[in-house]
Amino acid sequence: MSAIEVLQEKLLGNFYSVFRVGDAFDLYFDGFWLIAHDVVSTDESEINKQLPTLYPRASDAVDKEDVAKSIVLSSTLRKCITSVVLLPDSSLELTFENGVKLLFPT
């Protein structure tokens, strides 16, 4: 079984029910954890623009970039994955039923 086949078998149609943000991003799927050093969403830049007005205290966060990432991760909690793609650079791209795409770069 190829890497993409394993990833699709584990992730496609599945959802995560817990996520943790710290030195890594940990997403708990039914019986296993997906752990990544980084997670990226195209929505982050817009969220970061709005945060100083909507929630000024975010500027006091130690890892300010994690605030927007956490918002995006919250929006995909318990949402089924509709697409699993392994990009040419081996980054993993997940698309969720609400249209959010998360990139786990290598």
C-alpha positions as CSV (number, residue, x, y, z in Angstrom):
1,M,0.0,0.0,0.0
2,S,1.4,3.4,-1.0
3,A,1.7,6.3,1.5
4,I,-1.3,8.2,-0.1
5,E,-3.4,5.0,0.1
6,V,-2.7,4.6,3.8
7,L,-3.4,8.3,4.4
8,Q,-6.7,8.2,2.5
9,E,-7.7,5.0,4.2
10,K,-7.1,6.5,7.6
11,L,-8.4,10.1,7.0
12,L,-10.9,10.2,4.2
13,G,-14.4,10.4,5.6
14,N,-13.0,10.6,9.1
15,F,-12.8,13.6,11.5
16,Y,-10.8,14.6,14.5
17,S,-12.5,15.0,17.9
18,V,-9.6,16.6,19.8
19,F,-6.8,19.0,18.9
20,R,-3.9,20.3,20.9
21,V,-1.7,23.3,20.1
22,G,1.8,23.6,21.6
23,D,5.2,22.8,20.3
24,A,3.3,20.7,17.7
25,F,-0.2,20.5,16.3
26,D,-1.9,17.2,17.4
27,L,-5.2,16.1,15.9
28,Y,-6.9,13.0,17.4
29,F,-8.7,10.8,15.0
30,D,-10.5,7.5,15.9
31,G,-7.6,5.6,17.6
32,F,-4.6,7.6,16.3
33,W,-2.9,11.0,16.4
34,L,-1.8,13.1,13.5
35,I,1.1,15.2,14.8
36,A,2.7,18.0,12.7
37,H,5.2,20.7,13.3
38,D,3.1,23.2,11.4
39,V,-0.4,23.6,9.9
40,V,-1.2,26.2,7.3
41,S,-4.5,27.7,6.1
42,T,-5.1,30.4,3.5
43,D,-7.6,31.8,6.0
44,E,-5.0,32.7,8.5
45,S,-4.0,36.0,7.0
46,E,-7.5,37.4,7.0
47,I,-8.0,36.2,10.6
48,N,-4.7,37.9,11.6
49,K,-5.8,41.2,10.1
50,Q,-9.1,41.1,12.1
51,L,-7.7,40.0,15.4
52,P,-6.4,43.3,16.7
53,T,-9.9,44.7,16.5
54,L,-11.9,41.7,17.4
55,Y,-9.7,40.4,20.2
56,P,-6.8,42.7,21.1
57,R,-5.5,40.3,23.8
58,A,-4.3,38.0,21.1
59,S,-1.4,40.4,20.6
60,D,-0.1,39.3,24.1
61,A,0.0,35.6,23.0
62,V,3.5,34.0,23.2
63,D,3.0,32.4,19.8
64,K,0.8,34.9,18.1
65,E,0.6,32.9,14.8
66,D,-1.0,30.0,16.7
67,V,-4.1,32.1,17.5
68,A,-5.4,32.1,13.9
69,K,-4.3,28.5,13.4
70,S,-6.3,27.5,16.5
71,I,-9.4,29.3,15.1
72,V,-9.1,27.5,11.8
73,L,-8.5,24.1,13.6
74,S,-11.6,24.8,15.8
75,S,-13.7,25.3,12.6
76,T,-12.8,21.9,11.3
77,L,-13.3,20.0,14.6
78,R,-15.6,17.0,14.0
79,K,-15.9,18.0,10.3
80,C,-15.4,15.0,7.9
81,I,-12.4,15.1,5.6
82,T,-13.5,15.1,2.0
83,S,-10.1,15.1,0.2
84,V,-6.7,13.8,1.1
85,V,-3.8,14.8,-1.2
86,L,-0.1,14.2,-0.9
87,L,1.6,17.1,-2.7
88,P,4.8,16.7,-4.8
89,D,6.9,18.0,-1.9
90,S,5.3,15.4,0.4
91,S,3.1,18.0,2.2
92,L,-0.3,16.7,3.2
93,E,-3.4,18.7,2.2
94,L,-6.7,17.9,3.9
95,T,-10.0,19.4,2.7
96,F,-13.0,19.3,5.1
97,E,-16.7,19.2,4.5
98,N,-17.0,22.9,5.3
99,G,-14.5,23.8,2.6
100,V,-11.6,24.5,4.8
101,K,-8.2,23.3,3.5
102,L,-5.4,22.5,5.9
103,L,-1.8,22.1,4.7
104,F,0.7,20.1,6.8
105,P,4.0,21.1,5.2
106,T,7.1,18.9,5.2
